[in-house]
Amino acid sequence: MKRSLTLLALVFSVSAAPAADLLAVYQRALQNDPQLREAEATRLAALEAKPQALSALLPQLSGTGAVTREKDTGSTNTTEAISNTPGGPSTI
């Protein structure tokens, strides 16, 4: 009798365990399977290749800038560079 009660309690406790849905199992597989992560990274790299190739054909834009200040003290003129960075004139 005691054995059957123990077995019955064990059966009910096992059946009460929550079942994992397919999406949760897939998400765990994505996190833990290196082959799936490699395949996803390869797919994303292939998707990024087209915009990067197109960007080489588009116009390129770059710029630089400098600021100077002139001070007239009469007989000698001095020019000094104004900088936001401690290393020298600022460039953009």
N, C-alpha and C positions, 0 to 999 in steps of 0.2 A: 504494500500500500504506500509506504513512504517513497519507494522508488518511483512509482507511477506519478505521485504528486511532484516529485523533483523533475521528472521528465516533462510533465505537463507545464510546469513553471518555466522550464528551459525553452520549450517550444514557443510559448507565448512571448517570452522576452526576446527571442531571436526574430520573430515575425514583426515585432514592434519597431525594429530598427528602421530608420528612414532609408528609403531607396534613393540612390543618386540618379538624377536625370541625365539624359544624354548630353546636354549642353555642359553640365558641370564636369562630366567625365572628359569631354573634349577640351575644355579649358585647362584642366589639370594636365592632359596629354600635351597640349601646346606649351605649357610652362616647363614640363619635365623632359620632353623628348627632343634631343639635339637635332635629329634629322628633320623634324617638323619645323623647328626654329630656323634651320638652315634653308629649307625650302621657302619659308616665308620671307627671309632676308633676300634670297635670290629673286623672288617675285617682285619685291619692293624695289630692288636695284634695277630690274628690267623696266619697271614702270618709270623710274627716274631717269633712265638713259635718254629717252626722247626729249624731255624738256631741257636737259643739259646740252644735248646736241643742237637743239634749236637756239639756245642762248648764245652759242658761238656765232650764229648768223646775225644776231641782233646788234644794233649799234652799242658801242661801249662808251661809258661816260666816266670821266675821272676829273678831279680838280685839285688844285693847290691854292694856297693863299699866303700872303705875308703882309704884315703891318709894320710900318716904320713911322717914327716921329722925328721931325726936324725941329731943332731949336736954334734960333738966331740970337746970338749973344753979342753981336757987334762985329768984332774983328774976326772971330772964328765961328764956323758953323759945325755943329755936331749932329750926327744921325745915329739913333739907337733903335735896335729892333725891339718890338713889344712882343712878349711871349706869354702864353698861358701855361706853358709847360716849363718845368725847371731846366730842361735840357737845351732849349734854344727856341727859335721861331716856330710858331704853330703851323702845322700843315693839315690839310683836309684830305 
